[in-house]
């Protein structure tokens, strides 16, 4: 297998432009300081996951909102460059979402997100765009667009027989209705603890297995890999190769995009998880989010078993 061509998935979620300033010392209130460098980069958890899925060769439909501005133009072109279906990228009468990021000399960051067009999406937009999907087997969502939009998307997806994957990030309380419509819930360790009724970390198989009575769960564990709750309620752990991480930004999104594409291709659950881990492990050895994701030639498709 050389790629996942012939696989069709969709992502509904956020598109952001990341504006990052690097400075040894960040300015205090009312103070002006010189920075060391500045970068712009494509971001947003939805866009990140969609781009990673598209890198596998899968056909990805992106459902998102962008503004009628320069950042919107650039984001749309980025999707096109990734060979994604952009017919559901909506141009809305506001600005494209931006994340203002300040990073100091110790690597500590401060981030202000202005959602813009991401929060201008409506439940009706979700119903309309998901309803148009053809031959799509998996729909991914996150928590950077209004939850009622995701709920409408998942309800429509379920009616069409499309498998739903929710990455509950950044964390917010989830409604019972949304959880009911979520086939696969994929939190990281921090999000797991927020979702757990006693706010326990995923420190044991028993705790991990107890998170949900219905639906499937995967917990991403950073450098420790991931844990999958099997159909019979047991926990299966998958390790990651030990590497020297340069930048972990977007690694969770990389895992989800790769896992979802593999799952939609008909891969076994185990091999889809292992493929996702392998792609995410490669991503942490480079800087950035989308810019760090492996290309087709770097992916190990031998991990995928159908």
C-alpha positions as CSV (number, residue, x, y, z in Angstrom):
1,X,0.0,0.0,0.0
2,X,1.4,3.4,-1.1
3,X,-1.4,5.7,0.2
4,X,-5.0,5.8,1.2
5,X,-6.4,6.9,-2.1
6,X,-10.1,6.0,-2.5
7,X,-10.8,6.8,1.2
8,X,-13.3,9.6,1.8
9,X,-13.6,11.4,5.1
10,X,-14.8,14.8,6.3
11,X,-13.8,17.3,9.0
12,X,-16.0,19.9,10.6
13,X,-14.0,22.4,12.7
14,X,-11.8,25.4,13.1
15,X,-9.4,27.2,10.8
16,X,-6.9,29.6,12.3
17,X,-4.0,31.7,11.3
18,X,-1.2,31.4,13.9
19,X,0.7,34.7,14.5
20,X,3.7,34.0,16.6
21,X,6.2,36.4,18.2
22,X,9.4,35.1,19.8
23,X,11.1,37.4,22.3
24,X,13.5,36.8,25.1
25,X,11.4,38.9,27.4
26,X,7.8,39.6,26.8
27,X,6.5,43.1,27.4
28,X,4.7,44.0,30.6
29,X,1.5,46.1,30.6
30,X,2.1,49.4,28.9
31,X,5.6,48.4,27.8
32,X,7.1,48.1,24.3
33,X,9.9,45.7,23.5
34,X,11.7,44.4,20.5
35,X,11.0,40.8,19.5
36,X,13.4,38.4,18.0
37,X,11.3,36.8,15.2
38,X,7.8,36.5,13.9
39,X,6.1,33.7,12.0
40,X,2.7,33.0,10.5
41,X,1.4,29.5,10.2
42,X,-1.7,27.6,9.3
43,X,-3.5,26.3,12.3
44,X,-6.8,25.5,14.0
45,X,-7.5,22.0,15.2
46,X,-10.0,21.2,12.5
47,X,-7.7,22.3,9.8
48,X,-4.7,20.5,11.3
49,X,-6.6,17.2,11.4
50,X,-7.9,17.6,7.9
51,X,-4.5,18.4,6.5
52,X,-2.9,15.4,8.1
53,X,-5.7,13.1,6.8
54,X,-5.2,14.6,3.3
55,X,-1.5,13.9,3.5
56,X,-2.3,10.1,3.6
57,X,-3.8,10.4,0.1
58,X,-7.4,10.2,1.5
59,X,-10.0,12.6,-0.1
60,X,-10.9,15.1,2.7
61,X,-13.9,17.4,2.7
62,X,-13.3,20.4,5.0
63,X,-16.4,22.0,6.5
64,X,-15.3,25.3,8.1
65,X,-15.8,29.0,8.2
66,X,-13.2,31.6,7.0
67,X,-13.4,35.3,6.6
68,X,-13.4,37.4,3.4
69,X,-9.9,38.6,4.2
70,X,-6.3,37.8,3.2
71,X,-5.9,35.1,5.9
72,X,-9.1,33.5,4.5
73,X,-7.6,33.5,1.0
74,X,-4.4,31.9,2.2
75,X,-6.2,29.3,4.2
76,X,-8.4,28.3,1.3
77,X,-5.3,28.0,-1.0
78,X,-3.6,25.9,1.7
79,X,-6.6,23.4,1.6
80,X,-6.5,23.4,-2.2
81,X,-2.8,22.7,-2.2
82,X,-3.5,19.7,0.0
83,X,-5.9,18.4,-2.6
84,X,-8.9,18.8,-0.3
85,X,-12.5,19.3,-1.3
86,X,-13.2,22.9,-0.4
87,X,-16.8,23.1,-1.6
88,X,-17.9,23.3,2.1
89,X,-15.4,26.0,3.1
90,X,-17.8,28.9,3.8
91,X,-16.7,32.5,3.3
92,X,-18.4,34.5,6.1
93,X,-18.9,38.2,6.8
94,X,-16.2,38.4,9.5
95,X,-12.5,37.8,9.9
96,X,-10.7,34.5,9.7
97,X,-9.9,33.1,13.1
98,X,-6.5,34.1,14.5
99,X,-4.3,32.9,17.3
100,X,-1.9,35.5,18.7
101,X,1.0,33.6,20.3
102,X,3.9,35.1,22.4
103,X,6.8,32.8,23.2
104,X,9.5,33.9,25.7
105,X,13.1,32.9,26.0
106,X,12.2,30.0,28.2
107,X,9.8,28.6,25.7
108,X,6.7,29.6,27.7
109,X,3.9,30.9,25.7
110,X,0.8,33.0,26.0
111,X,-2.0,32.6,23.5
112,X,-5.0,34.7,22.7
113,X,-7.5,33.1,20.3
114,X,-10.0,35.3,18.4
115,X,-12.4,32.8,16.8
116,X,-13.9,35.1,14.1
117,X,-15.5,33.0,11.4
118,X,-15.2,29.8,13.4
119,X,-17.9,31.0,15.8
120,X,-20.0,32.4,12.9
121,X,-20.9,28.8,11.8
122,X,-24.4,27.9,12.5
123,X,-26.2,24.5,13.1
124,X,-28.0,25.0,9.8
125,X,-24.6,25.3,8.1
126,X,-23.6,22.0,9.6
127,X,-26.9,20.3,8.6
128,X,-26.6,21.6,5.0
129,X,-22.9,20.7,4.5
130,X,-22.9,17.3,6.2
131,X,-26.1,16.5,4.3
132,X,-24.2,17.0,1.0
133,X,-21.5,14.5,1.8
134,X,-21.2,11.5,-0.6
135,X,-19.4,8.2,0.1
136,X,-17.9,9.6,3.3
137,X,-17.5,7.1,6.1
138,X,-16.0,9.2,8.9
139,X,-16.6,12.7,10.2
140,X,-14.2,14.3,12.7
141,X,-14.9,17.3,15.0
142,X,-13.3,19.2,17.9
143,X,-14.3,22.0,20.3
144,X,-13.1,25.1,18.5
145,X,-16.5,25.8,16.9
146,X,-19.8,26.2,18.8
147,X,-20.9,22.9,20.3
148,X,-24.4,23.2,18.9
149,X,-22.9,23.2,15.4
150,X,-21.0,20.0,16.1
151,X,-24.2,18.5,17.6
152,X,-26.1,19.3,14.4
153,X,-23.3,17.8,12.3
154,X,-23.1,14.6,14.3
155,X,-26.9,14.2,14.3
156,X,-27.0,14.5,10.5
157,X,-23.9,12.2,10.2
158,X,-25.6,9.5,12.2
159,X,-28.7,9.7,10.0
160,X,-26.4,9.1,7.0
161,X,-24.6,6.2,8.7
162,X,-21.3,8.1,9.0
163,X,-19.0,7.3,11.9
164,X,-18.3,10.2,14.2
165,X,-15.0,11.1,15.9
166,X,-14.8,13.8,18.6
167,X,-11.6,15.3,19.8
168,X,-12.8,17.2,23.0
169,X,-10.1,19.9,22.7
170,X,-9.7,22.5,23.9
171,X,-11.7,21.0,26.7
172,X,-15.2,22.2,27.5
173,X,-18.1,20.4,29.2
174,X,-19.9,18.2,26.7
175,X,-23.6,17.7,26.5
176,X,-25.1,14.3,27.0
177,X,-26.6,14.6,23.5
178,X,-23.3,15.2,21.9
179,X,-21.6,12.3,23.7
180,X,-24.5,10.0,22.7
181,X,-23.9,10.8,19.1
182,X,-20.1,10.3,19.3
183,X,-18.9,7.0,18.1
184,X,-15.2,7.6,19.0
185,X,-14.1,9.9,21.7
186,X,-10.4,10.8,21.6
187,X,-9.1,12.9,24.5
188,X,-5.6,13.4,25.7
189,X,-4.6,13.0,29.3
190,X,-5.6,16.5,30.4
191,X,-9.0,16.3,28.6
192,X,-9.6,12.8,30.0
193,X,-9.2,14.1,33.6
194,X,-11.7,16.9,32.9
195,X,-14.2,14.5,31.4
196,X,-13.9,11.9,34.2
197,X,-16.6,12.2,36.8
198,X,-14.0,12.3,39.6
199,X,-11.4,14.2,37.5
200,X,-9.0,11.2,37.6
201,X,-6.0,11.1,35.3
202,X,-5.9,8.0,33.0
203,X,-3.4,6.3,35.3
204,X,-4.9,2.8,35.1
205,X,-6.8,0.5,32.7
206,X,-9.7,0.5,35.1
207,X,-10.0,4.3,35.0
208,X,-9.7,4.5,31.3
209,X,-12.3,1.8,30.7
210,X,-14.8,3.5,33.0
211,X,-15.0,6.8,31.1
212,X,-17.9,5.8,28.9
213,X,-20.7,3.3,29.2
214,X,-21.4,3.6,25.4
215,X,-19.2,4.4,22.5
216,X,-15.5,3.9,21.9
217,X,-12.6,5.6,23.6
218,X,-8.9,6.2,22.7
219,X,-6.7,8.2,25.1
220,X,-3.6,9.8,23.6
221,X,-0.7,9.6,26.0
222,X,2.0,11.7,24.4
223,X,5.4,10.0,24.3
224,X,3.8,6.9,25.9
225,X,1.6,6.2,22.9
226,X,-2.1,5.6,23.2
227,X,-4.7,3.4,25.0
228,X,-7.7,1.9,23.2
229,X,-10.8,0.6,24.9
230,X,-11.8,-2.5,23.0
231,X,-15.3,-3.7,22.2
232,X,-15.3,-6.0,25.2
233,X,-14.4,-3.1,27.5
234,X,-10.7,-4.0,28.0
235,X,-7.8,-1.6,27.5
236,X,-5.1,-2.2,24.9
237,X,-2.0,0.0,25.1
238,X,0.1,0.9,22.1
239,X,3.6,2.3,22.6
240,X,5.4,5.0,20.7
241,X,9.0,5.0,19.5
242,X,11.3,7.0,21.7
243,X,12.5,10.1,19.9
244,X,14.0,13.5,20.8
245,X,11.0,15.8,20.6
246,X,11.6,19.2,19.1
247,X,8.1,20.5,19.1
248,X,4.9,18.7,20.1
249,X,2.6,21.4,18.7
250,X,-0.2,19.7,16.8
251,X,0.9,16.1,17.5
252,X,-2.5,15.1,18.8
253,X,-4.2,16.5,15.7
254,X,-1.7,14.6,13.6
255,X,-2.7,11.3,15.4
256,X,-6.4,11.9,14.9
257,X,-6.1,12.8,11.2
258,X,-4.0,9.7,10.5
259,X,-6.1,7.4,12.7
260,X,-9.3,8.6,11.1
261,X,-8.0,8.2,7.6
262,X,-6.8,4.7,8.3
263,X,-10.0,3.7,10.0
264,X,-12.1,5.0,7.1
265,X,-9.9,3.0,4.7
266,X,-11.1,-0.2,6.4
267,X,-8.0,-0.7,8.5
268,X,-8.3,-2.7,11.8
269,X,-8.7,-0.6,14.9
270,X,-5.3,-1.7,16.2
271,X,-3.4,-0.9,13.0
272,X,-5.2,2.5,12.7
273,X,-4.1,3.4,16.2
274,X,-0.5,2.3,15.5
275,X,-0.4,4.2,12.2
276,X,-1.7,7.4,14.0
277,X,1.0,7.0,16.7
278,X,3.7,6.5,14.0
279,X,2.7,9.7,12.1
280,X,2.5,11.7,15.3
281,X,5.9,10.5,16.5
282,X,7.4,11.7,13.2
283,X,5.7,15.1,13.6
284,X,7.3,15.9,17.0
285,X,10.8,15.8,15.5
286,X,10.1,19.0,13.5
287,X,8.8,22.5,14.4
288,X,5.3,23.6,13.8
289,X,1.9,21.9,13.5
290,X,0.9,21.3,9.8
291,X,4.5,22.0,8.7
292,X,5.7,19.1,10.8
293,X,3.4,16.5,9.5
294,X,4.9,13.6,7.5
295,X,4.5,13.5,3.8
296,X,3.4,10.5,1.8
297,X,6.9,9.1,1.4
298,X,7.6,9.3,5.1
299,X,4.5,7.3,6.2
300,X,4.7,3.6,7.1
301,X,1.6,2.2,5.3
302,X,2.9,-1.3,6.2
303,X,1.4,-0.7,9.7
304,X,-2.1,-0.7,8.2
305,X,-3.8,-4.1,8.3
306,X,-7.3,-4.6,6.9
